[in-house]
């Protein structure tokens, strides 16, 4: 079994993968599920990460979203990286999703 990452480490891993050009076929929730499938995070941690990501998406008014995502059109990759890093900081501070 691989070493399990903390939530903050998992968000940084997602940001790293996006920065290195990993395809953005799915959103941050799906990327968390991928980490769980790779046995990098537990199912409980994945659920917590998905809750945190969903809470951020719902903070953005529907009219400002790009399709079903809460990122500016044309800037999705950078916005997702920043969102993942922001959520890593929240997790480190112990903030609830």
N, C-alpha and C positions, 0 to 999 in steps of 0.2 A: 504494500500500500504506500502511495506517495504521501509526503508530508502535506498536511492540510494547511491552506493559507487562511489567515485572518480575513475578515471582510475588507479591511483597508488594503491589505496586500492583493486581494482578489480584484478590487477595483483598479488598482495600479497595473495589474497584469492585463486587464481588459484594455486600459489606456495604452499600454505598451504594444499590444497586438494591433490595435487600430493605428497607432503611429507607424508601425512597420508595414502597414498596407493590407492587413487582413480584410477580406471582403466584408462589406456592410450589408449583407443580404437581409439580416434581421436586426432587431434592436438590442439594447443593453440587457434586457431581461433574457433574451435568447442566448446572449453571450455568457451570462451567468449560468444558464442551464448547460452550456457547452463545458464550462469549467467543472460542473458537477459530473457530467458524463465522463470527463477525463480523470475523475476522482481527485481533483485538486481542492474542491470544497465539498462540504456535506450538503445533504438535502435541506437541512434546517438553515444553513448559511445561505444557500441559494434562495430559499423562500424569503429570508430577511432582505437580501439584496434586491430581489424583485419588488418587494414592498417599497423599498427606498426609491427605486427607479420610478415606479408607478406614481408615488407621491409627488415626485418632481414633475412628471409629465402633466399631472392634473393641476399643477400650479400655473400653467401657461394657458391663456385664453385660446379657445378653439380657433378663432380668427387669425391668430399669430402662428399657428402650427403649419409645418410643411407636410402636407398629406396627413398621415396619422402620427407623425413625429413632431416633437416640440423643438425643432431646430430650424434656423434660418435657411432658406433655400440656397443651395450652392455651398453651404458651409457645414454640412452635416458631419463630416469626419472630425473637423476641429471641435465642433460643438459637443460631439459625443466624447471625445477625449477629455475636454474640460469638465463635462458632466461627471465622467468616471472619476477624475481626480478630485472634484468637489465632494463627491460621495465618499471617497476614501478619507478625506479630511473629516467629514461628519462622523464616519465610523470610528476614527481615531479619537475624536472628542467624546464619543459615547452617546451621541445624539440619536434619539429614536427615529426610525423611518416615518 
